[in-house]
Amino acid sequence: MTEIGTNASQTKGEPVIAPAIAVVIPCFRVRKQILGVLARIGAEVSKIYVVDDRCPEDSGDLVEERCTDPRVRVIRNPENQGVGGAVMAGYQAAIADGAAVIVKVDGDGQMDPALIPYFVAPILAGRADYTKGNRFYDLTNINRMPKARLFGNAVLSFMSKLSTGYWHIFDPTNGYTAIDARVASYLHLHRISRRYFFETDILFHLNTLRAVVTDVPMDAVYSDENSSLVISRVIGEFLLKHLRNFGMRLFLNYFLRDMTVATIELFAGLLLFGFGVVYGSIHWLHALATKMPTPLGIIMLAALPTIAGLQMLLAFLSFDVANVPSRPIGACMPPRVGRSTPRNGGLERSK
């Protein structure tokens, strides 16, 4: 991997200016792990934002008292806003301080800070706008993941593909991410979900910008921490939010922003399939009630639109799968500092 901060076109003797890499660490009930996480962050990082999300264990106070790393800056949210609210408070601070790439690492020790260069490299090389971890690349390590998380990730990954339009990625709830700060400055941060849906919702918003997203292979570390994300409790809520985002994505990408043959396939497919199913169901129920056979003509009138509509919907789905953003947009975007301010913006106190 190319060393971060080098430039192949640089002439001999010219100083090398490394890009500013910032790390955001949301903190909530991570008092036991946070100092260890900070100690493992390498020298390639220029700024570290520890966001105390109204932590009942006073993680922010602990960092201020015991961490001597001059890169660390503590930001405090006056109210608990969830992981999304904490991350966006960190994004806002990093953008204002001129970061080039912003990495989000959890404070519970599950994410290895040694992987930061691998998350940053595709962005600095101009191959991606956003990178995220994927714990499913190495199948030999999957058996270390709790079975509930394994099943939940499979279900949530499929729903995420539908709602975000990023069909090539997996493990959508993985919170180890990096983003081009120029792209982050164009996100409407106040519209992104604040709590557990944050990781998936930000993918939906990135798709509205046509940002390129890439998975980075990683291993998960499970020690003595307890996850507060219970799949059985959130899957219903997540399903509704995925359906909302799916509908919004189709409208934005295929009707408002652009109209293509896929738009016709989607509209005509829904119309024909809906007509066929409704018309056929009405006559099927009528046949059951009257115990009279349904005429062949009526059967064909219901079957043909249903089959034709299904074919059009499958053609649209094929187009949508192939329509994943492939050209990074970060280099085309000047930074827009101060555009998006998180709700109840954090009160900060520097070391």
Backbone torsions as a table, in degrees:
resi	resn	phi	psi	omega
1	MET	NA	137.5	178.6
2	THR	-63.2	137.8	-178.5
3	GLU	-66.2	133.7	-179.2
4	ILE	-64.8	131.0	176.5
5	GLY	100.3	-8.9	178.0
6	THR	-87.7	158.4	-179.5
7	ASN	-137.2	117.6	-174.5
8	ALA	-63.7	-28.2	-177.3
9	SER	-87.4	0.4	-176.1
10	GLN	-71.9	131.7	177.6
11	THR	-80.2	157.0	-176.1
12	LYS	-64.0	134.8	178.0
13	GLY	97.0	-16.9	178.5
14	GLU	-79.0	142.7	179.4
15	PRO	-69.3	143.9	177.5
16	VAL	-95.2	121.2	180.0
17	ILE	-100.8	108.2	-179.0
18	ALA	-73.8	142.3	177.7
19	PRO	-66.8	148.1	-178.8
20	ALA	-78.7	112.8	179.4
21	ILE	-105.7	123.8	-179.5
22	ALA	-112.1	147.9	176.5
23	VAL	-120.0	130.5	176.7
24	VAL	-109.6	128.3	-179.5
25	ILE	-124.4	104.1	174.8
26	PRO	-72.0	136.7	-175.4
27	CYS	-123.0	120.3	173.5
28	PHE	-154.1	112.6	-177.1
29	ARG	57.4	48.5	178.5
30	VAL	-128.4	28.8	-176.1
31	ARG	-58.1	-37.1	-176.9
32	LYS	-71.7	-27.7	-172.0
33	GLN	-106.5	-21.9	-166.1
34	ILE	-61.7	-41.6	-178.5
35	LEU	-65.6	-36.6	177.3
36	GLY	-65.8	-39.0	177.6
37	VAL	-63.3	-46.1	-179.9
38	LEU	-61.6	-37.8	-177.7
39	ALA	-67.3	-22.7	-175.7
40	ARG	-94.6	-0.4	180.0
41	ILE	-79.5	126.6	-172.1
42	GLY	-76.4	176.1	-175.2
43	ALA	-73.2	-13.1	179.0
44	GLU	-68.5	-15.4	-179.4
45	VAL	-90.7	132.5	-178.0
46	SER	-99.5	-21.4	-177.9
47	LYS	-148.1	139.5	179.0
48	ILE	-126.4	125.2	-179.7
49	TYR	-110.5	111.3	175.9
50	VAL	-94.7	114.2	-175.7
51	VAL	-102.2	105.8	176.8
52	ASP	-79.7	105.6	-176.1
53	ASP	-89.1	60.7	-176.6
54	ARG	53.0	48.8	-175.3
55	CYS	-68.3	126.7	179.9
56	PRO	-67.6	-15.5	178.6
57	GLU	-96.2	5.9	178.2
58	ASP	55.6	50.4	180.0
59	SER	-60.8	-36.8	179.6
60	GLY	-61.7	-42.9	178.5
61	ASP	-62.6	-40.5	-179.9
62	LEU	-61.6	-44.5	-179.6
63	VAL	-63.2	-43.5	-179.8
64	GLU	-64.2	-34.6	-176.2
65	GLU	-79.4	-36.7	-169.1
66	ARG	-114.6	-17.0	-179.1
67	CYS	-92.7	124.7	-179.0
68	THR	-103.9	5.6	-179.6
69	ASP	-67.6	119.4	-177.0
70	PRO	-68.6	-12.6	179.6
71	ARG	-77.4	-17.7	-171.6
72	VAL	-81.0	134.8	176.3
73	ARG	-133.9	128.5	-177.9
74	VAL	-94.3	129.2	174.8
75	ILE	-116.6	137.3	-177.2
76	ARG	-117.6	127.1	170.5
77	ASN	-86.9	125.9	-178.6
78	PRO	-64.5	-23.7	176.7
79	GLU	-132.3	151.0	176.5
80	ASN	-67.4	122.1	-176.9
81	GLN	-115.0	3.7	-177.9
82	GLY	82.8	172.4	-175.8
83	VAL	-60.6	-37.4	179.9
84	GLY	-64.6	-44.3	179.3
85	GLY	-64.5	-37.8	178.9
86	ALA	-67.3	-43.9	-179.4
87	VAL	-64.1	-40.3	-177.7
88	MET	-70.6	-30.1	172.9
89	ALA	-64.1	-39.1	176.6
90	GLY	-68.3	-41.0	176.4
91	TYR	-56.0	-47.4	-176.4
92	GLN	-60.4	-42.4	-180.0
93	ALA	-67.9	-41.7	-178.5
94	ALA	-65.8	-41.1	178.3
95	ILE	-62.9	-44.2	-179.7
96	ALA	-63.4	-29.7	-179.4
97	ASP	-88.1	2.5	174.5
98	GLY	85.6	26.5	177.9
99	ALA	-65.3	147.8	175.6
100	ALA	-92.0	-41.0	179.3
101	VAL	-134.4	138.6	-179.6
102	ILE	-118.1	121.7	179.6
103	VAL	-105.6	136.6	176.8
104	LYS	-109.5	123.2	179.4
105	VAL	-126.5	133.7	177.5
106	ASP	-72.3	155.1	-177.4
107	GLY	-91.7	6.5	-175.0
108	ASP	-94.8	3.9	175.7
109	GLY	85.2	1.9	179.9
110	GLN	-75.4	-18.9	-174.5
111	MET	-112.2	128.0	-176.4
112	ASP	-80.4	112.8	179.3
113	PRO	-60.8	-17.7	178.2
114	ALA	-65.2	-16.5	179.9
115	LEU	-84.9	-5.6	-177.2
116	ILE	-52.0	-44.9	179.3
117	PRO	-58.9	-32.1	-179.3
118	TYR	-73.7	-30.0	176.4
119	PHE	-76.3	-32.5	-176.1
120	VAL	-82.0	-34.1	-172.1
121	ALA	-55.2	-47.0	-179.9
122	PRO	-61.8	-30.3	179.7
123	ILE	-74.0	-45.8	179.8
124	LEU	-66.2	-28.7	179.4
125	ALA	-82.7	-3.9	178.9
126	GLY	78.2	21.5	179.9
127	ARG	-99.6	-12.2	-177.7
128	ALA	-154.8	157.2	174.0
129	ASP	-102.6	-22.0	-174.5
130	TYR	-152.0	131.9	175.9
131	THR	-121.8	149.6	-179.9
132	LYS	-143.8	153.6	-179.7
133	GLY	-74.1	152.0	175.2
134	ASN	-138.0	113.8	-177.9
135	ARG	-86.8	7.1	-173.7
136	PHE	-108.6	5.5	179.0
137	TYR	-66.7	-49.1	-179.3
138	ASP	-91.8	102.7	-174.3
139	LEU	-67.1	-21.0	-179.5
140	THR	-70.3	-19.0	-178.2
141	ASN	-97.0	-3.8	-176.6
142	ILE	-65.4	-31.1	-178.2
143	ASN	-66.4	-11.5	175.6
144	ARG	-81.1	-15.4	-179.4
145	MET	-82.4	134.9	176.5
146	PRO	-54.1	139.8	-173.9
147	LYS	-59.6	-36.2	179.7
148	ALA	-63.2	-41.9	179.1
149	ARG	-67.5	-37.4	-179.5
150	LEU	-62.1	-48.6	178.9
151	PHE	-66.9	-43.8	-179.8
152	GLY	-61.4	-39.4	179.4
153	ASN	-66.1	-37.0	179.2
154	ALA	-63.7	-44.8	179.8
155	VAL	-66.7	-47.8	-177.7
156	LEU	-66.4	-31.5	179.5
157	SER	-65.4	-41.7	179.3
158	PHE	-66.0	-43.7	178.1
159	MET	-63.1	-36.2	179.6
160	SER	-66.1	-38.4	178.5
161	LYS	-60.1	-41.6	179.2
162	LEU	-66.2	-44.9	-171.6
163	SER	-82.0	-29.5	-176.8
164	THR	-96.4	-25.5	-177.2
165	GLY	85.2	-0.1	176.9
166	TYR	-94.0	83.9	-174.2
167	TRP	-73.9	-15.8	-173.3
168	HIS	-93.7	-2.5	-177.0
169	ILE	-108.0	164.1	-178.5
170	PHE	-140.7	173.3	178.4
171	ASP	58.1	59.4	-172.8
172	PRO	-67.5	-21.6	-179.2
173	THR	-87.3	2.8	178.2
174	ASN	-67.4	124.6	-175.0
175	GLY	-95.9	2.8	177.0
176	TYR	-83.3	106.4	-172.7
177	THR	-139.9	162.8	171.1
178	ALA	-142.3	146.2	-176.8
179	ILE	-140.0	142.3	171.8
180	ASP	-64.9	124.8	-175.2
181	ALA	-61.7	-29.9	177.7
182	ARG	-65.2	-39.5	177.3
183	VAL	-69.3	-41.7	179.4
184	ALA	-59.6	-33.9	-178.6
185	SER	-70.1	-17.5	178.5
186	TYR	-93.7	-7.7	177.4
187	LEU	-74.4	141.1	173.3
188	HIS	-82.9	84.6	-171.9
189	LEU	-59.6	-30.9	-177.7
190	HIS	-71.5	-12.5	-180.0
191	ARG	-97.0	-8.8	-176.5
192	ILE	-84.0	141.5	-177.6
193	SER	-55.6	141.5	-175.0
194	ARG	-87.8	-26.0	-169.1
195	ARG	-108.7	-135.7	-169.8
196	TYR	-66.5	-19.7	-179.6
197	PHE	-80.0	-0.3	-173.7
198	PHE	-55.8	-49.3	-174.9
199	GLU	-59.1	-38.6	179.8
200	THR	-80.2	-38.1	-177.7
201	ASP	-65.3	-35.2	179.6
202	ILE	-68.2	-29.9	175.2
203	LEU	-64.9	-40.8	176.7
204	PHE	-60.2	-45.4	-179.3
205	HIS	-68.4	-33.3	175.3
206	LEU	-65.6	-35.9	178.7
207	ASN	-65.7	-33.4	178.0
208	THR	-65.9	-22.1	175.2
209	LEU	-91.9	-7.4	-175.4
210	ARG	64.7	40.1	177.9
211	ALA	-79.9	149.2	179.3
212	VAL	-89.1	128.0	-178.9
213	VAL	-117.2	136.1	-178.9
214	THR	-130.8	139.8	175.2
215	ASP	-83.4	145.3	175.5
216	VAL	-120.1	122.0	179.9
217	PRO	-62.2	140.2	178.3
218	MET	-157.8	160.7	173.1
219	ASP	-102.8	146.6	175.6
220	ALA	-93.3	146.1	177.9
221	VAL	-114.0	120.1	179.4
222	TYR	-116.6	115.0	-179.6
223	SER	-119.8	-118.1	-176.5
224	ASP	-100.7	9.8	-178.9
225	GLU	-83.0	152.7	178.6
226	ASN	-113.1	127.4	178.9
227	SER	-78.3	133.7	178.0
228	SER	-89.4	0.2	177.3
229	LEU	-90.6	107.2	178.7
230	VAL	-101.7	112.3	-173.5
231	ILE	-56.6	-41.9	-176.6
232	SER	-63.5	-25.8	-178.3
233	ARG	-85.9	-26.4	-173.3
234	VAL	-106.2	-10.1	-172.6
235	ILE	-64.2	-35.7	177.0
236	GLY	-66.3	-45.5	178.2
237	GLU	-62.9	-42.7	179.9
238	PHE	-63.2	-39.2	-179.3
239	LEU	-60.2	-45.5	179.1
240	LEU	-63.2	-41.2	180.0
241	LYS	-70.0	-34.7	175.7
242	HIS	-64.8	-42.5	178.5
243	LEU	-62.7	-40.9	177.5
244	ARG	-61.9	-48.0	-179.4
245	ASN	-66.7	-34.8	177.9
246	PHE	-62.3	-46.4	178.2
247	GLY	-64.3	-41.3	178.9
248	MET	-65.5	-39.1	-179.8
249	ARG	-64.9	-43.4	179.0
250	LEU	-62.3	-43.0	-179.6
251	PHE	-64.7	-46.2	-177.0
252	LEU	-66.8	-45.4	-172.7
253	ASN	-82.9	-27.5	-171.8
254	TYR	-116.7	-5.1	178.4
255	PHE	-128.5	-46.7	-176.5
256	LEU	-82.3	-51.9	-175.4
257	ARG	-79.3	-39.2	-174.4
258	ASP	-154.8	151.8	175.8
259	MET	-129.7	122.1	-177.9
260	THR	-129.6	-172.9	174.6
261	VAL	-59.9	-32.9	178.5
262	ALA	-61.8	-32.8	177.0
263	THR	-62.4	-44.0	178.8
264	ILE	-64.4	-42.0	179.5
265	GLU	-62.1	-41.1	179.8
266	LEU	-66.9	-49.0	-177.5
267	PHE	-65.0	-50.4	-178.8
268	ALA	-66.7	-37.3	-179.9
269	GLY	-64.1	-44.4	177.9
270	LEU	-63.9	-41.0	-179.0
271	LEU	-64.3	-49.9	-177.8
272	LEU	-67.9	-45.0	-178.7
273	PHE	-64.6	-43.2	178.8
274	GLY	-62.3	-43.7	178.7
275	PHE	-62.2	-46.5	-178.1
276	GLY	-60.4	-43.6	-178.5
277	VAL	-68.3	-45.6	-178.6
278	VAL	-66.5	-48.0	-179.0
279	TYR	-61.9	-44.4	179.7
280	GLY	-65.7	-39.1	-179.0
281	SER	-65.7	-40.3	-179.9
282	ILE	-60.9	-47.6	-178.2
283	HIS	-73.3	-29.3	176.0
284	TRP	-67.3	-43.9	177.5
285	LEU	-65.0	-36.8	178.2
286	HIS	-65.1	-39.0	179.1
287	ALA	-66.5	-37.3	177.6
288	LEU	-65.9	-38.4	-177.5
289	ALA	-71.6	-39.4	-176.0
290	THR	-94.0	-11.6	-177.0
291	LYS	56.8	33.1	176.9
292	MET	-109.4	140.5	179.0
293	PRO	-66.3	144.0	179.0
294	THR	-81.1	130.5	178.5
295	PRO	-57.6	147.3	-178.5
296	LEU	-60.0	-36.7	-179.5
297	GLY	-61.9	-41.0	179.0
298	ILE	-67.1	-38.4	178.0
299	ILE	-61.9	-44.3	179.5
300	MET	-66.8	-36.5	-179.8
301	LEU	-66.3	-26.5	176.3
302	ALA	-87.0	-39.1	-174.2
303	ALA	-72.5	-43.3	-175.1
304	LEU	-62.8	-48.8	176.1
305	PRO	-61.8	-35.1	179.2
306	THR	-63.6	-46.6	-179.5
307	ILE	-66.9	-44.5	180.0
308	ALA	-63.6	-42.2	178.9
309	GLY	-64.5	-40.1	178.6
310	LEU	-63.8	-40.6	178.1
311	GLN	-62.5	-41.6	178.8
312	MET	-66.4	-39.0	178.7
313	LEU	-66.2	-37.8	176.7
314	LEU	-66.7	-37.1	176.6
315	ALA	-65.2	-40.2	176.9
316	PHE	-63.4	-43.0	-179.9
317	LEU	-60.9	-40.8	177.8
318	SER	-61.6	-41.6	177.5
319	PHE	-64.2	-42.2	-177.3
320	ASP	-64.6	-39.6	178.5
321	VAL	-62.7	-38.7	-179.3
322	ALA	-79.8	-9.5	-174.2
323	ASN	-93.8	25.0	178.0
324	VAL	-68.2	133.4	179.2
325	PRO	-53.8	134.4	-175.7
326	SER	-127.8	-7.9	-179.1
327	ARG	-113.9	111.9	-179.1
328	PRO	-56.8	142.3	-175.4
329	ILE	-107.2	-9.2	-174.4
330	GLY	-57.4	-43.0	-177.1
331	ALA	-66.2	-19.1	-178.9
332	CYS	-92.1	-1.4	-172.9
333	MET	-113.9	119.5	168.7
334	PRO	-72.9	145.9	179.7
335	PRO	-62.9	144.5	179.0
336	ARG	-122.5	81.6	-176.5
337	VAL	-68.8	133.2	173.4
338	GLY	85.6	6.9	-179.1
339	ARG	-69.9	-44.2	-174.8
340	SER	-117.2	119.1	179.8
341	THR	-112.2	125.7	179.8
342	PRO	-60.5	148.3	175.6
343	ARG	-60.2	142.7	179.1
344	ASN	50.4	51.0	-174.4
345	GLY	-45.1	143.5	-172.9
346	GLY	-66.6	146.4	171.4
347	LEU	-91.5	125.1	-172.8
348	GLU	-108.2	157.0	174.6
349	ARG	-144.2	117.8	-174.1
350	SER	-83.5	155.6	174.0
351	LYS	-75.9	NA	NA
